[in-house]
Amino acid sequence: MAMKKLLNKPEDLVQELLEGFVLANPGKVALSGSNLVVRTHPKAKNKVALVTLGGSGHEPALSGFVGEGMLDTSVPGEIFAAPGPPRVIEALRAANRDAGVLFIVLNHAGDVMSANLAMGMAKKEGLNVRMVLTHEDISGGPRENPDERRGLAGCLPVIKVAGAAAEQGRSLEECAAIAERMEANLATLALAVSGATHPSTGDVIAEIPDDVMVVGMGQHGEAGGGTQPLKSADETTDIMLSALLEDLQAKPGDEFLVMLNGVGSTTLMELYLVLRRAGQILESKGMKMARTLVGEILTVQEMGGFQMCIGRLDDELKALWDAPCNSPALTVK
């Protein structure tokens, strides 16, 4: 697949996209220090700060989640690459406060390595930081082995509910417990129908034949799950939602957030078809689609397919999901 993108010099790509990103979101985000994305209007120091890190090229994630009621700081790396520990510890130092810092990290090898090294530095410096790891991709292995599971679009619900709790003035321990409870009740499965390219190099990340789909492919085209003939929207939804409900041991009466992440080139038309069928399945099982979110959340350039993420909600998590927020990628009034 030939790459066709409107770019300038590859070595300037991240700097230029960050400059454009903040120009597109005046009053919400700004650049600070070594290209840290921060809130334009900082949170009060007596409230817990939220920090994350991750590679660029997945827009709007993760810097698009910086804003009131969500993240305070995002540390963007190069394209599809984690930022190094020096920039991560810079962000943790800048965010540090008596109320504490909640550090939310997606389970990818590079992200976790940088995060762990920065956490070691933070501990030596006496910073008040608590790390929460998201790993809700069910294709990586059984729920009993969470370290084998990747973090995908499920980071957004974790950030949203923890950010709302922080905005309400809850303690670091309370915010971390809410983040962990949301994460423990999440399950995500990714589907790929076409591959993507690396925008800095033009390299093909994954090639998928026209009549094939891959269930369980990772964020960057990593293997996982199975290759099978391309199926209809309803059939695909049946396969994916059944696996997610089984993973969560769902039962009648459960209420769910259903989030469909378009990953790059899948149209809203297709995603709405999937959501329609998901609603039918949940209703037939005596379960409720309590909240929904559909769109591009955590992308990988022009990859075709989507991530289906479901999260079991209790009354408190629903209230925190509904709480106001104002970020480039998500606004709730």
GUDOKE-45442 format. One line per 2 residues: number of its first residue (from 1); their letters; for each residue x negated, z, y of C-alpha. Coordinates in Angstrom, 2 decimals, padded with zeros to 5 digits. Each point is the difference from the previous one (the first is absolute). Example, Ala and Ser with C-alpha at 12.3 -4.5 7.8 and 13.67 -1.06 7.14 Angstrom:
BEGIN
1	as	-012.30 007.80 -004.50 | -001.37 -000.66 003.44
***
This chain:
BEGIN
1	ma	000.00 000.00 000.00 | -001.61 -001.09 003.27
3	mk	000.03 002.58 002.78 | 001.79 -001.06 003.19
5	kl	-000.22 002.72 002.65 | -000.44 000.15 003.75
7	ln	-003.23 001.96 000.29 | -003.10 000.20 002.16
9	kp	-003.31 001.32 -001.33 | 000.45 001.94 -003.25
11	ed	-002.34 002.74 001.23 | 002.29 000.59 003.01
13	lv	003.26 000.00 -001.94 | 000.71 003.73 -000.22
15	qe	-001.05 000.73 003.58 | 002.19 -002.81 001.31
17	ll	003.04 000.88 -002.10 | -000.19 003.63 001.15
19	eg	-000.20 -001.08 003.63 | 003.06 -002.20 -000.50
21	fv	001.80 002.76 -001.88 | -000.25 002.50 002.83
23	la	000.97 -002.67 002.55 | 003.14 -000.67 -002.06
25	np	000.93 003.68 -000.02 | -000.56 001.41 003.49
27	gk	001.07 003.58 000.41 | -000.26 000.66 -003.73
29	va	-003.61 -000.44 -001.14 | -003.49 -000.33 001.44
31	ls	-003.58 -000.32 -001.22 | -002.32 002.98 000.21
33	gs	-003.63 000.60 -000.96 | -001.24 -002.34 -002.72
35	nl	003.26 -001.98 -000.18 | 002.22 002.87 -001.10
37	vv	003.68 -000.77 000.53 | 001.66 002.97 001.71
39	rt	003.28 000.88 001.63 | 000.17 -000.92 003.67
41	hp	001.77 003.32 000.64 | -001.78 002.64 -002.12
43	ka	001.92 002.64 -001.89 | -000.16 003.59 001.24
45	kn	-003.01 001.88 -001.39 | 002.24 002.66 -001.52
47	kv	001.40 -002.56 -002.45 | -001.62 -001.37 -003.16
49	al	-001.74 -003.37 000.42 | 000.23 -002.78 -002.61
51	vt	-002.96 -002.30 -000.72 | -000.44 -002.88 -002.43
53	lg	-002.52 -002.73 -000.78 | 000.04 -003.43 -001.63
55	gs	-001.17 -003.58 000.13 | 001.28 -002.49 002.54
57	gh	001.86 -003.16 -001.01 | 003.07 001.90 -001.27
59	ep	001.93 000.00 003.28 | 002.13 001.72 001.07
61	al	-001.54 002.67 -002.26 | -001.64 002.28 000.64
63	sg	-000.56 000.13 003.75 | 003.59 -001.12 000.57
65	fv	001.08 003.45 -001.16 | -001.72 001.76 002.92
67	ge	002.47 001.44 002.47 | 002.39 002.78 000.84
69	gm	001.35 001.62 -003.16 | -002.57 -001.73 -002.20
71	ld	-003.81 -000.30 000.02 | -002.23 001.23 002.79
73	ts	-003.05 -002.04 -001.04 | -000.82 -002.95 -002.26
75	vp	-003.56 -000.95 -000.91 | 000.05 -003.76 -000.71
77	ge	-002.77 -001.49 -002.10 | -001.13 -003.57 -000.31
79	if	002.25 -002.51 -001.79 | 001.13 001.54 -003.32
81	aa	-002.80 002.59 000.25 | 000.04 003.72 000.66
83	pg	-001.66 001.29 003.17 | -003.22 001.91 -000.49
85	pp	-000.14 003.82 000.02 | -001.58 000.23 003.52
87	rv	003.11 -001.51 001.61 | 002.30 002.06 -002.19
89	ie	-001.66 003.29 000.92 | 000.10 -001.12 003.65
91	al	003.78 -000.28 -000.31 | 000.33 003.38 -001.74
93	ra	-002.13 001.68 002.66 | 002.03 -001.53 002.80
95	an	003.30 001.02 -001.63 | -001.14 003.51 -000.96
97	rd	002.07 002.85 001.40 | 001.07 003.53 -000.91
99	ag	003.26 -001.36 -001.44 | -002.02 -002.16 -002.40
101	vl	-000.31 -003.63 -001.06 | 001.84 -001.64 -002.89
103	fi	-002.16 -002.82 -001.38 | 002.07 -002.55 -001.98
105	vl	-002.02 -002.34 -002.23 | 001.10 -002.84 -002.30
107	nh	-001.56 000.09 -003.45 | -002.49 -002.88 000.12
109	ag	-003.61 000.51 -001.01 | -001.57 -000.80 003.38
111	dv	002.57 001.97 001.99 | -000.35 003.05 -002.23
113	ms	-003.80 -000.12 000.08 | -000.09 -000.10 003.80
115	an	002.69 002.66 000.23 | -001.76 002.36 -002.40
117	la	-003.32 -000.35 001.81 | 001.70 000.64 003.34
119	mg	001.85 002.99 -001.43 | -003.34 001.43 -001.14
121	ma	-001.32 -000.32 003.54 | 003.21 001.50 001.41
123	kk	-000.31 003.03 -002.26 | -003.60 000.60 001.08
125	eg	001.07 -000.21 003.64 | 002.93 002.37 -000.51
127	ln	002.66 -002.57 000.89 | 003.56 000.91 -000.97
129	vr	000.88 -003.04 -002.15 | 002.22 -000.41 -003.07
131	mv	-000.09 -003.27 -001.98 | 002.97 -001.52 -001.85
133	lt	-000.54 -002.97 -002.31 | 002.75 -002.55 -000.63
135	he	000.02 -001.67 -003.43 | 003.47 -001.25 -000.82
137	di	-000.74 -003.42 -001.61 | 001.44 000.39 -003.50
139	sg	-001.94 -002.97 -001.40 | -003.25 001.97 000.07
141	gp	000.91 002.40 -002.78 | 002.35 002.82 -000.98
143	re	001.19 002.58 002.51 | -002.12 002.62 -001.78
145	np	-003.15 -001.85 001.16 | 000.58 -000.36 003.76
147	de	-003.65 -000.78 000.79 | 000.43 -003.33 -001.84
149	rr	002.86 -001.03 002.28 | -000.61 -001.93 003.21
151	gl	001.53 000.87 003.34 | 002.27 -002.79 001.26
153	ag	002.84 -000.18 002.54 | 001.15 003.49 -001.00
155	cl	-002.42 001.33 002.59 | 002.64 -000.76 002.64
157	pv	002.68 002.47 -001.21 | -002.71 002.64 -000.38
159	ik	-001.22 -000.60 003.55 | 003.56 -000.09 001.35
161	va	001.22 003.31 -001.43 | -003.28 001.84 000.60
163	ga	-000.18 -001.37 003.54 | 003.53 001.16 000.71
165	aa	-000.82 003.45 -001.31 | -003.12 000.14 002.18
167	eq	001.99 -001.08 003.06 | 002.39 002.88 -000.68
169	gr	-002.91 002.43 000.20 | -000.27 000.91 -003.66
171	sl	-003.24 001.43 -001.37 | -002.74 -001.98 -001.73
173	ee	000.99 001.56 -003.32 | 003.64 -000.99 000.52
175	ca	-000.88 -003.56 001.06 | -002.31 -000.42 -003.00
177	ai	002.66 001.35 -002.38 | 002.58 -002.44 001.39
179	ae	-002.45 -002.91 -000.31 | -000.80 000.96 -003.58
181	rm	003.67 000.39 -000.91 | 000.81 -003.44 001.37
183	ea	-003.00 -001.51 -001.79 | 000.96 001.64 -003.30
185	nl	003.46 -001.57 000.22 | -001.24 -003.54 000.71
187	at	-000.51 -002.93 -002.34 | -001.18 -003.47 000.99
189	la	-000.40 -003.24 -001.92 | -001.45 -003.21 001.43
191	la	000.89 -003.58 -000.86 | -002.13 -003.02 000.87
193	vs	001.17 -003.62 -000.18 | -002.84 -001.57 001.99
195	ga	-003.48 001.09 000.98 | -001.78 000.58 003.27
197	th	-003.30 -000.77 001.67 | -002.56 002.22 001.70
199	ps	000.25 -000.90 003.71 | -003.64 000.77 000.75
201	tg	-001.49 -002.05 -002.83 | 002.72 -002.42 -001.08
203	dv	-000.44 001.16 -003.59 | 003.05 -000.22 -002.25
205	ia	001.04 003.50 -001.07 | 002.41 -001.00 -002.76
207	ei	001.37 -003.27 -001.34 | 003.42 000.08 -001.67
209	pd	001.62 -003.10 -001.54 | 003.25 -001.16 001.57
211	dv	002.13 000.93 -003.02 | -001.49 003.47 -000.49
213	mv	000.41 003.45 001.52 | -002.19 003.06 -000.46
215	vg	001.64 003.41 -000.18 | -002.36 002.82 000.96
217	mg	-002.59 -001.93 002.00 | -001.91 002.20 002.44
219	qh	-000.17 -000.21 003.77 | -003.03 -002.30 -000.02
221	ge	000.85 -002.02 -003.08 | -001.36 002.54 -002.48
223	ag	001.24 -000.25 -003.55 | 002.69 002.27 -001.37
225	gg	003.27 -000.53 -001.81 | 000.95 -003.27 -001.60
227	tq	000.20 -003.72 000.64 | 003.33 -001.60 -000.88
229	pl	002.10 -003.05 000.83 | 001.48 000.00 003.50
231	ks	003.51 001.46 -000.07 | 002.99 000.16 002.32
233	ad	000.38 002.63 002.73 | 002.50 001.99 -002.09
235	et	-002.07 -000.16 -003.18 | -003.13 001.03 001.85
237	td	001.79 002.91 001.65 | 001.30 001.15 -003.39
239	im	-003.54 000.05 -001.42 | -001.55 001.83 002.93
241	ls	002.67 002.55 000.79 | 000.46 000.94 -003.65
243	al	-003.71 000.81 -000.26 | 000.05 002.04 003.23
245	le	003.06 002.02 -001.00 | -001.53 000.72 -003.39
247	dl	-003.22 001.18 001.61 | 001.90 002.44 002.23
249	qa	002.28 001.08 -002.88 | 002.94 -000.75 002.27
251	kp	003.42 001.37 -000.81 | 003.57 -000.46 001.27
253	gd	000.49 001.60 003.38 | -003.54 -000.71 001.21
255	ef	-000.29 -001.43 003.51 | -002.74 -002.47 000.84
257	lv	-001.82 -001.65 002.82 | -000.43 -003.63 -001.06
259	ml	-002.80 -001.75 001.87 | -000.92 -003.66 -000.47
261	ng	-003.37 -001.03 001.39 | -000.38 -003.75 000.44
263	vg	-003.86 -000.01 -000.32 | -000.65 -003.17 002.00
265	st	002.10 -003.11 -000.51 | 003.21 000.95 -001.79
267	tl	003.04 -000.63 002.17 | 002.63 002.51 001.04
269	me	002.53 -002.23 -001.77 | -001.67 000.73 -003.34
271	ly	-000.42 003.70 000.72 | 003.67 000.39 000.88
273	lv	000.94 -001.56 -003.35 | -002.19 002.57 -001.74
275	lr	001.48 002.88 002.01 | 003.52 -001.17 -000.83
277	ra	-000.73 000.10 -003.72 | -001.78 003.36 000.27
279	gq	003.12 001.46 001.59 | 002.15 -001.34 -002.84
281	il	-002.30 001.51 -002.63 | -000.12 003.42 001.64
283	es	003.77 000.11 000.43 | 000.52 -000.93 -003.67
285	kg	-002.20 002.94 -000.99 | 001.78 002.51 002.22
287	mk	-002.90 000.14 002.45 | 000.04 -000.52 003.77
289	ma	-001.99 -002.29 002.26 | -000.14 002.60 002.76
291	rt	-002.50 -001.71 002.31 | -001.58 -003.48 000.15
293	lv	-002.88 -001.73 001.70 | -000.71 -003.71 -000.40
295	ge	-002.80 -002.01 001.57 | -003.74 -000.44 000.15
297	il	-001.64 003.41 -000.14 | -003.31 -000.26 -001.87
299	tv	-000.99 -003.65 -000.28 | -002.84 -002.04 -001.46
301	qe	000.03 -003.09 002.17 | 002.04 -002.86 -001.51
303	mg	000.54 001.45 -003.47 | 003.47 -000.70 -001.40
305	gf	002.00 002.73 -001.69 | 001.00 003.52 000.95
307	qm	-000.45 003.67 -000.74 | 003.04 001.99 -001.03
309	ci	-000.34 003.66 000.85 | 002.66 002.59 -000.75
311	gr	-000.09 003.60 001.09 | 002.30 002.75 -001.20
313	ld	001.37 001.87 003.01 | 001.32 003.50 000.47
315	de	001.84 001.16 003.11 | -003.17 001.06 001.80
317	lk	-001.84 -003.23 -000.74 | 003.02 -002.02 001.19
319	al	000.06 001.93 003.26 | -003.73 -000.55 000.53
321	wd	000.33 -003.71 -000.82 | 002.80 -000.22 002.60
323	ap	-001.94 001.93 002.67 | -001.05 -001.94 003.13
325	cn	-003.27 -001.89 000.03 | -001.55 -002.66 002.18
327	sp	-002.82 -002.06 -001.48 | -000.79 -003.74 000.08
329	al	001.29 -000.50 -003.56 | 002.89 002.44 -000.15
331	tv	002.28 001.47 002.66 | 002.87 002.41 -000.63
333	k	002.09 001.16 002.94
***
